[in-house]
Amino acid sequence: MSQLEQTVSDTFVTKGLKTLPNIFDRVEALAKDFATRAGAHDKDASFPFENFTALHEAGLLSLTIPCELGGQGLGLATICRVIEGIARGDASTALVLTMHYLQHAHAARSRRWHPEVYKRLCRESIEGIALLNAARVEPELGTPARGGLPATIAERTTEGWRLTGHKQYTTGSPILSYFVVWARTTEDEPQVGNFLVPRDLPGLQIVETWDHLGMRATGSHDLILENVLIPREYALNINPISAAPSFDPLISTWGSLTVSALYLGVATSARDWLVKYLWERSPSNLKEPLATLPRFQTAVGEIEALLFANNRLIYSLAQDIDKDEYEPNVGLQAQAVKYLTTTNSIRAVEIALELTGNPGLLKKNPLERHYRDVLCSRIHTPQNDVICQSLGKSVLKVK
């Protein structure tokens, strides 16, 4: 951790830190272990099952489960710091963990789930490795953030709900125990919403389609549902299509800031590798390490400024949210933070590549993987054009 980062870390006392004094020590130790395998999992696009066993044994899978249900109920700033730390070791593991954290945080806040169903899910997530994530994107529709209705259907029967559909980019699919599936009903007046689908049900299939530039070890494969029967109480929150969708700005805020923290972790790992490389590399014509040259010092300083800005933006807003000291437009503020920090993270890694040249793009060096991973920050909802349009509308007072 740099001096600037340490200053930021010391500034914030995050919710839950006093009850878990060694949480960040555990995160740091795990990240170092994960980093030893991250390159191999990236090369093979294999899923890091062993990382989630370690996360469970370290008690880090239940951090956003409410305290009254046996979890830690930690605040946003602490969760962001955990995700950032894990991402320094393995970005793919951090992304799957982020989605798991977000689903529990959303469920705890919305309270739209059947109480006994959610209690059971929380218990399973604490006692074992029971991860969950949303399944929303579809081949025909694309990302639902751009509008439209799902082609996945949920048919009401006397036995419960039968779901049929095809979802893409289901992050963590090799290990997920539950999928939160976005679907619409087949009633005369259709409804749309989420349905909890356990993994081990007849008609559910994972098709291994994930072959991506970055985040290759996330197992973001396709989910196929063919008449999958779930209990009636597994309908989580369905509403008539004609009804105005409910919107909780804090839910979207959690998503924007945790993703921002993840890619800050990736960029920080790139910075750390660069520093080590610049001290180890001593060209014969210089007879001293590259780190001693002003040009390289200036460029590293630019990276440091970008990372410092990211730290301030992410953790100051997260701390405000934890203290309930946020403004009504906090959701839009968090989107702006995502836009700024992910842009900064990409630029930080690009500077590292510009400095190193060919060695930075060699597959044996992790900088090449960090670059591919950090580029994925542009894909997460909301995307940059949507964020900037929303910001512009807010200033122009356009609906």
C-alpha positions in Angstrom: 0.0 0.0 0.0 1.4 3.4 -1.0 1.6 6.4 1.3 -1.3 8.1 -0.4 -3.4 4.9 -0.1 -2.5 4.5 3.6 -3.6 8.1 4.2 -7.0 7.4 2.7 -7.3 4.1 4.6 -6.5 5.7 7.9 -9.0 8.4 7.3 -12.0 6.2 7.2 -13.3 4.0 10.1 -15.7 1.7 8.3 -18.8 0.1 9.8 -17.9 -3.3 11.2 -14.2 -2.8 11.5 -14.2 -2.8 15.3 -16.0 -6.2 15.4 -13.7 -7.7 12.8 -10.3 -6.2 13.5 -8.4 -8.6 11.4 -10.7 -8.7 8.4 -8.3 -6.9 6.1 -5.4 -9.0 7.3 -7.4 -12.1 6.2 -8.2 -10.4 2.8 -4.6 -9.6 2.2 -3.4 -13.1 3.0 -6.0 -14.6 0.7 -5.3 -12.2 -2.1 -1.6 -13.1 -2.0 -2.6 -16.8 -2.2 -5.1 -16.2 -5.0 -2.5 -14.3 -7.0 -0.3 -17.4 -7.3 -3.0 -19.1 -9.3 -4.7 -16.3 -11.1 -2.6 -16.5 -14.2 -3.2 -20.2 -14.6 -6.9 -19.9 -14.2 -6.9 -17.0 -16.7 -5.0 -19.0 -19.2 -7.2 -22.0 -19.0 -10.5 -20.1 -18.3 -10.9 -22.5 -15.4 -13.0 -21.6 -12.4 -11.1 -21.0 -9.0 -13.3 -23.3 -6.8 -10.5 -23.4 -4.2 -10.6 -19.7 -3.7 -14.2 -19.8 -2.6 -13.4 -22.6 -0.2 -10.8 -20.4 1.3 -13.2 -17.4 1.4 -15.8 -19.5 3.3 -13.2 -20.8 5.8 -12.1 -17.2 6.4 -15.7 -16.2 7.1 -15.9 -13.8 4.2 -19.0 -15.1 2.3 -21.5 -13.7 4.8 -20.4 -10.1 5.1 -23.6 -8.6 3.7 -26.0 -11.0 5.3 -28.0 -9.3 8.1 -26.7 -9.7 11.7 -30.1 -11.0 12.9 -29.8 -13.9 10.4 -26.2 -14.8 11.5 -24.2 -12.7 9.0 -22.0 -9.7 9.6 -24.2 -6.9 8.1 -21.2 -4.8 7.2 -21.4 -1.4 5.6 -20.6 -0.4 2.0 -17.1 1.1 2.7 -15.9 -2.1 4.4 -17.4 -4.3 1.6 -15.6 -2.1 -1.0 -12.3 -2.5 0.8 -12.7 -6.2 0.9 -13.6 -6.4 -2.8 -10.7 -4.2 -3.7 -8.3 -6.3 -1.6 -9.5 -9.6 -3.2 -9.3 -8.1 -6.7 -5.6 -7.3 -6.1 -5.1 -11.1 -6.0 -7.6 -12.3 -8.5 -10.1 -10.0 -10.3 -12.3 -12.9 -11.4 -12.8 -14.2 -7.9 -13.5 -10.7 -6.7 -16.2 -10.2 -9.4 -18.1 -13.4 -8.4 -17.8 -12.4 -4.7 -19.1 -8.9 -5.5 -22.2 -10.3 -7.2 -22.8 -12.6 -4.2 -22.5 -9.7 -1.8 -24.8 -7.5 -3.9 -27.6 -10.0 -4.1 -27.6 -10.5 -0.3 -27.4 -6.7 0.3 -30.3 -6.1 -2.1 -32.4 -8.9 -0.6 -31.8 -7.6 2.9 -32.8 -4.1 1.9 -35.8 -4.9 -0.2 -37.4 -7.4 2.1 -39.4 -8.7 -0.8 -38.4 -12.3 -0.4 -40.5 -14.9 1.5 -39.1 -14.7 5.0 -38.5 -18.4 5.4 -36.9 -18.7 2.0 -34.4 -15.9 2.7 -33.6 -17.3 6.2 -32.8 -20.7 4.7 -30.6 -19.1 2.0 -28.7 -17.1 4.6 -28.2 -20.1 6.7 -26.8 -22.1 3.8 -24.6 -19.2 2.8 -23.1 -19.1 6.3 -22.7 -22.8 6.9 -21.4 -23.7 3.5 -20.5 -22.4 0.1 -24.0 -21.3 -1.2 -23.4 -18.5 -3.6 -26.0 -16.7 -5.6 -26.2 -14.2 -8.5 -28.7 -12.7 -10.9 -29.4 -14.1 -14.3 -30.8 -11.3 -16.5 -29.1 -10.9 -19.9 -30.6 -12.7 -22.8 -29.4 -13.4 -26.4 -32.3 -11.6 -28.1 -32.7 -8.8 -25.6 -29.1 -8.0 -24.6 -28.7 -6.1 -21.3 -32.0 -5.2 -19.7 -30.5 -1.9 -18.6 -31.2 -0.7 -22.1 -34.9 -1.4 -21.8 -37.2 -4.2 -22.9 -38.8 -7.3 -21.4 -37.4 -10.7 -20.8 -38.2 -13.6 -23.1 -37.8 -16.0 -20.2 -41.2 -17.0 -19.0 -42.6 -18.2 -15.7 -45.9 -20.1 -15.9 -48.0 -20.4 -12.8 -49.1 -24.0 -12.0 -50.8 -25.7 -9.2 -47.3 -27.0 -8.2 -45.6 -23.6 -8.3 -43.8 -21.8 -11.2 -42.3 -23.4 -14.3 -39.5 -21.3 -15.9 -38.2 -21.6 -19.4 -35.6 -19.4 -21.0 -32.0 -18.7 -21.9 -29.7 -16.4 -20.0 -26.2 -15.2 -20.9 -23.1 -14.0 -18.9 -24.2 -15.7 -15.7 -21.1 -14.8 -13.6 -20.0 -17.5 -11.2 -22.3 -20.2 -12.8 -19.9 -23.1 -12.1 -20.3 -22.6 -8.3 -23.7 -20.8 -7.8 -26.2 -22.6 -5.7 -29.0 -20.2 -6.6 -29.9 -18.0 -9.6 -32.1 -14.9 -9.3 -33.8 -15.2 -12.7 -35.6 -12.2 -14.3 -38.7 -13.4 -16.2 -42.2 -12.5 -17.1 -45.4 -14.5 -16.4 -47.8 -16.0 -18.9 -50.9 -14.6 -17.4 -53.5 -12.6 -19.3 -52.1 -9.5 -17.6 -48.4 -10.4 -17.5 -46.1 -9.6 -14.6 -42.4 -9.3 -14.5 -39.9 -9.9 -11.8 -37.3 -12.2 -10.2 -37.6 -15.9 -9.3 -35.2 -17.8 -7.1 -34.0 -21.0 -8.9 -31.9 -23.6 -7.0 -29.2 -25.1 -9.1 -30.0 -28.8 -8.7 -33.4 -28.9 -10.4 -34.4 -31.0 -13.4 -34.4 -28.9 -16.6 -31.6 -26.5 -15.5 -28.4 -26.6 -17.5 -25.1 -24.7 -17.7 -23.7 -24.4 -21.2 -20.0 -23.5 -21.1 -19.9 -20.6 -23.5 -17.6 -18.1 -21.7 -14.5 -17.3 -23.8 -13.7 -13.7 -23.1 -10.9 -11.2 -23.4 -10.9 -10.5 -19.7 -12.3 -11.8 -16.4 -11.8 -15.3 -18.0 -12.0 -17.2 -14.7 -15.5 -15.9 -13.8 -17.3 -18.8 -15.4 -19.9 -16.5 -16.9 -21.6 -19.2 -19.0 -25.1 -19.5 -20.4 -28.0 -20.7 -18.2 -30.7 -22.8 -19.9 -34.0 -23.3 -18.2 -36.5 -25.9 -19.6 -39.7 -26.2 -17.6 -37.8 -25.8 -14.3 -40.3 -26.1 -11.5 -39.8 -24.0 -8.4 -42.1 -23.5 -5.3 -44.6 -20.7 -5.4 -42.9 -18.8 -2.6 -39.7 -18.6 -4.8 -41.3 -15.7 -6.7 -39.3 -12.9 -5.2 -40.8 -9.7 -6.5 -43.2 -9.7 -9.4 -45.3 -6.8 -10.5 -47.6 -6.0 -13.4 -45.7 -4.9 -16.5 -47.8 -1.7 -16.5 -46.8 -0.8 -13.0 -44.1 1.8 -12.5 -40.9 0.0 -11.4 -39.9 0.6 -7.8 -36.4 2.2 -7.5 -34.1 2.2 -4.5 -31.1 4.4 -5.2 -29.0 2.8 -2.5 -29.2 -0.6 -4.3 -27.8 0.9 -7.5 -25.3 2.8 -5.4 -23.9 -0.4 -3.9 -23.4 -1.8 -7.4 -21.6 1.2 -8.8 -19.2 1.6 -5.9 -18.3 -2.1 -5.4 -17.5 -2.4 -9.1 -15.4 0.7 -8.9 -13.5 -0.8 -5.9 -12.9 -4.0 -7.8 -11.2 -2.3 -10.8 -9.3 0.0 -8.4 -7.8 -3.3 -7.0 -6.9 -4.4 -10.5 -5.2 -1.1 -11.3 -3.3 -1.2 -8.0 -1.9 -4.7 -8.8 -0.8 -3.3 -12.1 1.0 -0.5 -10.3 2.6 -2.8 -7.9 3.9 -5.0 -10.7 5.3 -2.0 -12.5 7.1 -0.7 -9.4 8.8 -4.1 -9.0 9.7 -4.3 -12.7 11.2 -0.8 -12.7 13.5 -1.6 -9.8 14.5 -4.9 -11.3 15.1 -3.7 -14.8 18.6 -2.2 -15.3 19.5 -1.8 -19.0 23.2 -2.3 -19.8 23.5 1.2 -21.2 22.2 2.8 -18.0 23.8 0.6 -15.3 21.0 1.6 -12.9 17.4 0.6 -12.5 14.7 2.3 -14.6 13.1 3.5 -11.3 15.9 6.0 -10.9 15.0 7.9 -14.2 12.9 11.0 -14.0 10.7 10.0 -16.9 9.6 6.8 -15.1 9.2 8.6 -11.8 6.9 11.1 -13.4 4.8 8.4 -15.1 4.5 6.4 -11.8 3.5 9.6 -10.1 0.7 10.1 -12.6 -0.6 6.5 -11.9 -0.4 7.3 -8.2 -2.5 10.4 -8.6 -5.2 8.4 -10.5 -5.3 5.7 -7.8 -5.5 8.3 -5.0 -8.4 10.1 -6.7 -10.2 6.7 -7.0 -9.7 6.0 -3.3 -11.1 9.4 -2.4 -14.1 9.2 -4.7 -15.1 5.6 -3.7 -14.6 5.7 0.0 -15.8 9.2 0.8 -19.1 8.5 -0.8 -19.3 5.0 0.7 -18.6 6.4 4.1 -21.4 9.0 3.7 -23.8 6.2 2.8 -22.8 4.2 5.8 -23.5 7.2 8.0 -26.8 8.0 6.3 -25.3 11.4 5.2 -26.0 11.3 1.5 -27.9 13.5 -0.9 -31.2 12.6 -2.7 -29.2 12.1 -6.0 -26.8 9.7 -4.4 -27.5 7.1 -7.1 -26.4 9.4 -9.8 -23.4 10.5 -7.8 -22.3 6.9 -7.5 -22.7 6.4 -11.2 -20.4 9.4 -11.7 -17.9 7.8 -9.4 -18.0 4.6 -11.4 -17.4 6.6 -14.6 -14.5 8.5 -13.2 -12.8 5.7 -11.3 -13.0 3.0 -14.0 -11.7 5.5 -16.5 -8.8 6.3 -14.2 -8.1 2.6 -13.6 -7.9 1.9 -17.3 -5.6 4.9 -17.8 -3.4 3.8 -14.9 -2.8 0.4 -16.5 -2.3 1.9 -19.9 0.4 4.1 -18.6 2.1 1.1 -17.1 2.0 -0.6 -20.5 3.4 2.5 -22.3 6.3 2.5 -19.9 7.2 -1.2 -20.2 6.5 -1.8 -23.9 6.8 -5.4 -25.1 7.5 -6.9 -21.6 4.2 -5.5 -20.4 2.3 -7.4 -23.0 4.0 -10.7 -22.6 1.6 -13.3 -21.3 4.0 -14.5 -18.7 3.7 -11.1 -17.0 0.5 -10.3 -15.1 0.3 -6.7 -16.5 -1.1 -8.1 -19.7 -3.9 -9.9 -17.7 -4.6 -6.8 -15.6 -5.1 -4.8 -18.8 -7.6 -7.3 -20.2 -9.4 -7.4 -16.9 -9.6 -3.7 -16.3 -11.1 -3.1 -19.8 -14.1 -5.1 -18.6 -15.0 -2.2 -16.3 -16.7 -0.6 -19.3 -19.2 -3.4 -19.6 -20.8 -3.3 -16.2 -24.2 -1.5 -15.8 -24.6 1.4 -16.0 -22.3 2.0 -18.9 -20.5 5.2 -19.6 -22.9 6.7 -22.2 -25.9 6.1 -19.9 -24.1 7.7 -17.0 -23.1 10.7 -18.9 -26.5 11.2 -20.5 -28.1 10.9 -17.0 -25.7 13.5 -15.7 -26.4 15.8 -18.6 -30.1 15.5 -18.2 -29.8 16.3 -14.5 -28.0 19.5 -15.3 -30.2 20.5 -18.2 -33.4 19.6 -16.1 -34.6 17.2 -18.9 -36.7 14.3 -18.0 
